[in-house]
Amino acid sequence: MWNLSSYRMRQDPAHPHMVATGGKENALKMWDLQGSEEPVFRAKNVRNDWLDLRVPIWDQGIQFLPGSHKLVTCAGYHQIRVYDPASPQRWPVLETTYGEYPLTAMTLTPGGNSVIVGNIHGQLAEIDLRQGRLLGCLKGLAGSVCGLQCHPSKPLLASCGLDRVLRIHRIQNPRGLAHKDEPQEPQEPNNVPLEDTETDELWASLEAAAKQKLRIWSRPKELSKPGGERRSGLGPPAPDIPLCPVCK
């Protein structure tokens, strides 16, 4: 059974009948929905690495570049690749990397000359698609990046991740965080039964009466001793209790 979460699809905004697909061990393909059942472009995997091992395929994001049929992808192995279906070669015409962690989201900037990518560690970066160099980084998220979207005309970026916080970033100098919207915990209604309220009021009145009585008994008093002397105490002196004849 296919794992649909491992597959990606993107429609060309300028040509709605053109779509691109890719995913985990599913190479990038471009389809014409008004044409044949075969893809009009099928990307070829990059060459083996320096150990002569096959490079795994795992496209995590796909975007069409405006004004052309070029596509850009971000991979789960921290690569960003640009493909040109009009080129005779099926390998990427540009490839660069960012960081060491899998990339999970990608979006085009308003000019279409760069992309912003995010990885599982919440890091955000802008990559130039003309030279493949790093243009700058943004303050990251507290968890893995789940979604990125740039404003179509303004230099603003919306991001969200596993920390459940929506952030608005400025992607031009001065770069930084423009807004942060944290989720609020729902408050439970205070449905206290009437009987409990009356019981609490009763106990409060009893405690107040007990404190008042304690203050009255704790006042010092001047009491007379036999012989005209004065004594201070908390109350009247204890009466003399005669001893029984046996105990004398």
C-alpha positions as CSV (number, residue, x, y, z in Angstrom):
1,M,0.0,0.0,0.0
2,W,1.3,3.5,-0.9
3,N,2.1,6.0,1.8
4,L,0.5,9.1,0.4
5,S,2.3,11.3,3.0
6,S,5.6,10.5,1.1
7,Y,4.3,12.0,-2.2
8,R,4.1,15.6,-3.4
9,M,2.2,17.2,-6.2
10,R,2.2,20.8,-7.5
11,Q,0.1,22.6,-10.2
12,D,1.7,25.2,-12.5
13,P,-0.1,28.5,-11.7
14,A,0.5,29.8,-15.2
15,H,-0.5,26.6,-16.9
16,P,-3.2,24.8,-14.8
17,H,-3.1,21.7,-17.0
18,M,0.6,21.0,-16.0
19,V,1.3,19.3,-12.8
20,A,4.5,17.9,-11.2
21,T,4.8,14.9,-8.9
22,G,7.5,13.4,-6.7
23,G,8.2,11.8,-3.4
24,K,10.2,9.2,-1.6
25,E,11.9,6.9,-4.2
26,N,9.6,8.6,-6.7
27,A,11.6,10.7,-9.2
28,L,10.3,14.1,-10.3
29,K,7.8,13.9,-13.2
30,M,5.8,16.6,-15.1
31,W,2.5,15.7,-16.5
32,D,0.2,17.3,-19.1
33,L,-3.4,16.6,-18.1
34,Q,-4.6,17.5,-21.6
35,G,-2.0,15.2,-23.3
36,S,-0.9,11.6,-23.2
37,E,-0.9,9.4,-20.1
38,E,2.9,9.4,-20.0
39,P,4.9,12.2,-18.3
40,V,6.3,14.9,-20.5
41,F,9.4,15.1,-18.3
42,R,10.9,12.4,-16.1
43,A,13.9,13.5,-14.0
44,K,16.9,11.3,-13.7
45,N,18.6,10.6,-10.4
46,V,21.9,12.4,-9.7
47,R,25.2,10.5,-10.1
48,N,26.5,8.3,-7.3
49,D,28.3,10.0,-4.4
50,W,32.0,9.9,-3.8
51,L,31.7,6.4,-2.3
52,D,30.0,5.3,-5.6
53,L,26.8,4.7,-3.7
54,R,23.4,5.5,-5.1
55,V,21.8,8.8,-3.8
56,P,18.3,8.2,-2.4
57,I,15.4,10.1,-3.9
58,W,13.1,12.0,-1.5
59,D,11.4,15.1,-2.8
60,Q,9.7,17.0,0.0
61,G,8.7,20.1,-1.9
62,I,8.1,21.2,-5.5
63,Q,7.6,24.6,-7.0
64,F,7.3,26.0,-10.5
65,L,9.5,29.0,-11.3
66,P,7.4,31.9,-12.7
67,G,7.9,32.7,-16.4
68,S,9.3,29.3,-17.3
69,H,8.7,25.6,-17.1
70,K,11.6,25.2,-14.7
71,L,11.0,23.4,-11.4
72,V,12.8,23.5,-8.0
73,T,12.6,20.8,-5.4
74,C,13.8,20.4,-1.9
75,A,14.8,16.9,-0.7
76,G,14.7,15.0,2.6
77,Y,18.5,14.8,2.4
78,H,19.0,18.6,2.5
79,Q,19.4,19.3,-1.2
80,I,17.8,22.0,-3.4
81,R,17.7,21.2,-7.1
82,V,16.5,23.1,-10.2
83,Y,15.3,21.1,-13.2
84,D,14.7,22.4,-16.8
85,P,12.4,20.2,-18.8
86,A,13.5,22.1,-22.0
87,S,17.0,21.0,-21.5
88,P,18.2,17.9,-23.2
89,Q,19.6,16.5,-19.9
90,R,17.3,15.1,-17.3
91,W,19.7,15.8,-14.4
92,P,19.3,19.0,-12.4
93,V,20.8,22.1,-13.9
94,L,21.6,23.5,-10.4
95,E,22.1,21.7,-7.1
96,T,23.0,23.0,-3.7
97,T,22.6,22.0,-0.1
98,Y,21.6,23.6,3.1
99,G,22.5,22.4,6.6
100,E,22.7,18.7,7.6
101,Y,19.1,17.9,8.4
102,P,16.2,16.9,6.1
103,L,14.3,19.7,4.5
104,T,10.5,19.6,5.1
105,A,9.0,22.7,3.5
106,M,9.8,25.3,0.7
107,T,8.3,28.4,-0.8
108,L,9.2,30.8,-3.5
109,T,10.0,34.5,-2.7
110,P,7.9,37.2,-4.5
111,G,10.6,37.8,-7.1
112,G,10.9,34.1,-7.9
113,N,14.7,34.2,-7.9
114,S,15.1,32.5,-4.5
115,V,13.4,30.0,-2.3
116,I,13.0,29.8,1.5
117,V,13.4,26.3,3.0
118,G,12.9,24.8,6.4
119,N,14.2,21.7,8.0
120,I,13.3,19.3,10.9
121,H,15.3,21.4,13.4
122,G,13.2,24.5,12.7
123,Q,15.9,26.3,10.8
124,L,14.9,28.7,8.0
125,A,17.1,29.9,5.1
126,E,16.9,31.8,1.8
127,I,18.7,30.2,-1.1
128,D,19.5,32.0,-4.4
129,L,18.4,29.9,-7.4
130,R,20.7,31.7,-9.9
131,Q,24.0,30.9,-8.1
132,G,22.9,28.4,-5.5
133,R,24.3,30.4,-2.6
134,L,22.9,31.2,0.8
135,L,21.4,34.7,1.0
136,G,20.5,34.7,4.7
137,C,18.8,32.9,7.6
138,L,15.7,33.7,9.6
139,K,14.9,33.1,13.3
140,G,13.8,29.5,13.4
141,L,10.9,27.6,15.0
142,A,10.9,25.5,18.2
143,G,10.1,22.4,16.2
144,S,10.1,20.9,12.8
145,V,8.8,23.2,10.0
146,C,5.5,22.1,8.6
147,G,4.5,24.9,6.2
148,L,5.9,28.0,4.6
149,Q,4.2,30.6,2.4
150,C,5.5,33.9,1.1
151,H,3.2,36.9,0.4
152,P,2.7,37.3,-3.4
153,S,3.9,40.9,-3.5
154,K,5.2,41.9,0.0
155,P,8.5,40.7,1.6
156,L,6.7,38.7,4.2
157,L,6.8,35.0,5.1
158,A,4.3,33.0,7.1
159,S,5.7,29.9,8.9
160,C,4.2,27.2,11.1
161,G,5.6,24.1,12.7
162,L,5.2,21.5,15.4
163,D,5.3,24.1,18.1
164,R,1.8,25.3,16.9
165,V,2.9,28.9,16.6
166,L,2.2,31.1,13.5
167,R,5.0,33.5,12.8
168,I,5.3,36.3,10.2
169,H,8.9,37.1,9.2
170,R,10.4,40.0,7.3
171,I,12.6,38.5,4.5
172,Q,14.3,41.7,3.5
173,N,16.7,43.8,5.5
174,P,16.1,44.2,8.3
175,R,15.3,40.5,8.5
176,G,13.4,39.4,11.6
177,L,10.2,38.4,13.3
178,A,7.3,40.7,12.6
179,H,4.5,38.9,14.4
180,K,4.0,35.9,16.5
181,D,0.6,34.3,17.3
182,E,0.6,31.6,19.9
183,P,-2.5,29.4,20.4
184,Q,-4.6,30.1,23.5
185,E,-5.7,27.3,25.7
186,P,-9.5,27.0,25.9
187,Q,-10.9,28.1,29.3
188,E,-13.4,25.7,31.0
189,P,-16.7,27.3,32.0
190,N,-16.9,27.9,35.8
191,N,-20.0,25.8,36.4
192,V,-20.0,25.7,40.2
193,P,-23.2,24.1,41.7
194,L,-25.3,26.4,43.9
195,E,-25.0,23.9,46.9
196,D,-21.2,24.2,46.8
197,T,-21.4,28.0,46.9
198,E,-23.7,28.0,49.9
199,T,-21.5,25.5,51.7
200,D,-18.4,27.7,51.1
201,E,-20.2,30.8,52.4
202,L,-21.3,28.9,55.6
203,W,-17.7,27.8,56.3
204,A,-16.4,31.3,55.6
205,S,-18.9,32.8,58.2
206,L,-17.9,30.2,60.8
207,E,-14.2,30.9,60.3
208,A,-14.8,34.6,60.7
209,A,-16.8,34.1,63.9
210,A,-14.1,31.9,65.4
211,K,-11.4,34.5,64.6
212,Q,-13.5,37.2,66.2
213,K,-14.0,35.1,69.4
214,L,-10.2,34.4,69.5
215,R,-9.4,38.1,69.4
216,I,-11.8,38.8,72.3
217,W,-10.2,36.1,74.6
218,S,-6.7,37.2,73.6
219,R,-7.0,40.8,75.0
220,P,-4.9,41.3,78.3
221,K,-6.9,42.1,81.4
222,E,-5.9,43.6,84.7
223,L,-7.3,41.4,87.5
224,S,-7.2,41.9,91.2
225,K,-5.4,39.6,93.6
226,P,-6.4,39.1,97.2
227,G,-4.6,41.8,99.3
228,G,-5.0,44.7,96.8
229,E,-2.4,43.6,94.2
230,R,-3.0,43.8,90.5
231,R,-2.3,40.9,88.1
232,S,-2.5,40.6,84.4
233,G,-3.8,37.6,82.6
234,L,-6.0,36.3,79.9
235,G,-9.0,35.6,82.1
236,P,-10.2,35.3,85.7
237,P,-8.0,33.4,88.1
238,A,-8.8,29.8,88.8
239,P,-10.7,29.3,92.0
240,D,-9.0,27.6,94.9
241,I,-10.0,23.9,95.0
242,P,-9.8,22.4,98.5
243,L,-7.8,19.2,98.8
244,C,-9.5,16.2,100.2
245,P,-8.5,15.0,103.7
246,V,-6.8,11.9,102.4
247,C,-4.5,13.9,100.1
248,K,-3.4,16.5,102.7
